[in-house]
Amino acid sequence: MSFEDSVARYFAARLHDAHDLQVTRLYRIPGGASRETWSVDVRWLEGTGKERKQGFIVRRDPEASLVDSDRRVEFDFYRSFADSAVPVPRPLYLETDPTWLERPFFVMERIDGCESQFQAVLDPGFAPHRAGLARRMYEILADIAATPIDALPAAESADVPAPDACWRRELDYWEGVIDKHELEPQPIARAGLRWLRRNPPPPPQRVSVVHGDYRVGNFLYRGEHIAGIVDWEMAHFGDPLEDLAWSFMPAWQWARDGMAGGIVAPDDAVRIWEERSGLGVDPAALRWWSTFSCVKAQGIWLTGAREFADGRAQDIMLAFTSYWLINAQDRFLLQALRRV
Amino acid sequence: MVPSVPLVLNGLARTMLMDLLPQTAHAYSGQTLQLSGALAMMCAQEFERAAARLVEENAALVALFGDATAAIDDAALREELHAAVAAPPTGLLVSALHERNRVLRGLLVRLHAHVETVDSPAARALDARIWAELLESTRRRQLDLALA
């Protein structure tokens, strides 16, 4: 059975009172190296004979990826923000049964008419929208940080650390990733890890939802409007400064001009975030999380290199990130450590 | 004589990026072509320089280790440094140079961690030299994505 036939069989079984269901378009969306992302157009007849059409997104587990993450946790973070001030695509179904599409997956409503690629913000024609888009980006991040966590669906599937354990938990995890996946010794990453352990940050003012990969490229936008925050596969509870620092990382300064995501100076982003969230940014803590971000990113690139080298994945993106980003990330880490 | 490996890889990159990519309407296929073309360009650069950069870096690390022993009070580590300095040269196969580099960079990690725990002028000087070598190592590995 072809993948398209399998998708049609799944939706025919899953959608209520659906007859004569057809998949009219199915294509893979680029990016998203942690899961395969498929766009699906479905047409069917209801029991009354009325024709229905809808677009869906299917996020299927890959054979191997840059990030080893739990799809249930990701799905629950989408559920946590459905119908809230933080825009997300509506999550619909989580399927762990591999008989449908060979691997587990989940389904979301598709948001149409938006851009997601970071390249578009660099287009000179987009320049008038950059400041407005940046404001919305950091207002939404502030809303994520300010959201009370106790009643969120994600609190059922993800651990909530004590404030003073946030930094250590993340650092332990990503050091473990580097231990497991490095193909050769990483003297710069190891120096970064030692610095991080010698200089721990203060506890956060509050434990918050941390998206884990918050940056230009991981939301759907149209002009200055953000319609959906996506790619929650590294979401967890922790210090909200982690997201802020991650969004500033040089790897996402696409134009290499110091502008985070190509759209905003970090100081301006901090001001928007502080005003909206009511939280303060301790410069020493932000520096710690910025340095940590470089180590975490290196853990991601090393994971991709390992998966490709060991033959568990053939995705050319993994080879590309190995060649292009591992050495660049070492240089960014040297900058964060003030060694350049 | 046949066309060199960098010439062939850059030709592949040019074909993918300038001939095939503009004809591709599908976003996923387009991205894959773009990444493949860029990867071919980087592989061309790495093929050309790999042996030179590994020989240079391995020699720099051996020289650093040779000068480091005076600042090291850990007998076992000092012995490892002596052994690394005294090791016979490898052949010039990239795989052999790379294996030697892997051993030397692993020893550099241990040396750096040790030096950071020692408070002496010699240790601080060695620490500064290690940081300089780490910075230089990123320069040796730098690649660019300009189509040759």
Interface residues (C-beta under 8 A of the other chain):
Chain A: Y27 R28 I29 P30 G31 E184 P185 Q186 P187 I188 R190 A191 R194 I316 M317 A319 F320 Y323 W324 N327 D330 R331 L334 R339 V340
Chain B: H26 A27 Y28 G30 Q31 T32 L35 S36 A38 L39 M42 C43 E46 H98 N101 R102 R105 G106 L108 V109 H112 A113 E116 W131 L134 L135 S137 T138 R141 Q142 L143 L145
